[in-house]
């Protein structure tokens, strides 16, 4: 199933890195399990973390491939 990562973070598709990071931090704080006791927010937090991992351009999503000598 297709996930709209921009919609999950609540930003437009033309958002820059700063806007994406700010939205991620706001959504993480809003949906953090410590702030939502008694509610299972695991799936929501996983979606938020996945969206940020995909949209974040500062760090690569996959570890670099190391060549074996």
C-alpha positions as CSV (number, residue, x, y, z in Angstrom):
1,X,0.0,0.0,0.0
2,X,1.2,3.5,-0.9
3,X,2.0,5.8,2.0
4,X,2.0,9.5,1.5
5,X,5.0,10.4,3.7
6,X,4.5,14.2,3.2
7,X,0.9,13.8,4.4
8,X,2.0,11.8,7.5
9,X,4.3,14.6,8.5
10,X,1.8,17.3,7.5
11,X,4.0,19.1,5.0
12,X,3.7,19.9,1.3
13,X,5.6,17.9,-1.3
14,X,7.8,21.0,-2.0
15,X,8.9,21.2,1.7
16,X,12.6,21.7,2.3
17,X,14.8,19.8,4.8
18,X,14.2,22.3,7.6
19,X,10.5,22.1,7.3
20,X,10.5,18.3,7.2
21,X,12.7,18.2,10.3
22,X,10.5,20.7,12.1
23,X,7.4,18.7,11.2
24,X,9.0,15.5,12.3
25,X,9.9,16.9,15.7
26,X,6.4,18.3,16.2
27,X,4.7,15.0,15.3
28,X,7.1,13.0,17.4
29,X,6.4,15.0,20.4
30,X,2.6,15.0,19.8
31,X,2.4,11.2,19.3
32,X,5.2,10.1,21.8
33,X,4.0,7.2,24.0
34,X,4.9,9.1,27.2
35,X,2.5,11.9,26.2
36,X,-0.3,9.5,25.2
37,X,-0.5,7.0,28.1
38,X,-3.3,4.5,27.7
39,X,-3.4,4.9,23.9
40,X,-1.4,2.5,21.6
41,X,0.5,4.9,19.4
42,X,3.1,2.4,18.2
43,X,1.9,2.3,14.6
44,X,1.6,6.1,14.4
45,X,5.1,6.5,15.7
46,X,6.4,3.9,13.2
47,X,4.8,5.7,10.3
48,X,6.3,9.1,11.5
49,X,9.8,7.6,11.9
50,X,9.5,5.8,8.5
51,X,8.4,9.0,6.8
52,X,11.3,11.0,8.2
53,X,13.8,8.3,7.3
54,X,12.6,8.4,3.7
55,X,12.3,12.1,3.3
56,X,15.4,13.1,5.3
57,X,18.1,14.1,2.9
58,X,20.8,14.9,5.5
59,X,21.7,11.3,6.2
60,X,21.5,8.4,3.8
61,X,18.7,5.8,4.4
62,X,21.0,2.9,3.8
63,X,24.5,2.3,5.3
64,X,27.3,2.8,2.8
65,X,28.5,-0.3,1.0
66,X,32.0,-1.2,2.2
67,X,34.3,-3.0,-0.2
68,X,36.1,-6.0,1.0
69,X,39.9,-5.8,0.3
